[in-house]
């Protein structure tokens, strides 16, 4: 999380979240994860070159196939690309997947703004109307939360309007949405996919893991 803030500061145009869209999103995610303010500021300072270390960090995107030929896009922030590449490659291949060259899989995904809103007594219809007024493209119910989808470049604008309308926004990010999905009908394959996803997310340098699998509820119950 701290590395993501540092990279956003350096690559997004400075340490002022009012003028740095990437940094605003990174800080929002840090707040959602209850990251202390002093840690956030320290990460911003690193991105501004205060205290050293930021120059060694870089963003890397890896691609691969998991069990059942599901596609994987993995975003990382690292101070040692060779180490991180080796860790990701070895893990994917050890858990019945394959590591592929950049560009082989990323075309299967499209960037989309995703805003997570707490229901807080609001119905889906109410949130849908407010989101539509704010310029959102779609709304989806997800348990105790509601997901609001936007164009990538409009996520911050829509988020700000939703907050002004009294909604509680828990997170806002640019997500990668699969253009096609792979339905998993084998419980053993599903178990292997979820295990690989979990192990990848446990690696220190990994920020996000995106995939295109679709596991039906009846299969999940068997995992």
Secondary structure, DSSP 4 states (H G I P E B T S, - for coil): -HHHHHHHHHHHTSS-TTT-HHHHHHHHHHHHTT--HHHHHHHHHHHTTSSS-GGG-EEEEEEEE-GGG-EEEEEEEES-HHHHHHHHHHHHHHTT-EEE-TTSSGGGEEEEEEEEEE-TT--HHHHHHHHHHHT-SEEEEETTEEEEEE-GGGHHHHHHHHHHTT-EEEEEEEEEEESS-EEE--HHHHHHHHHHHHHHHHSTTEEEEEE-EEE-HHHHTT-
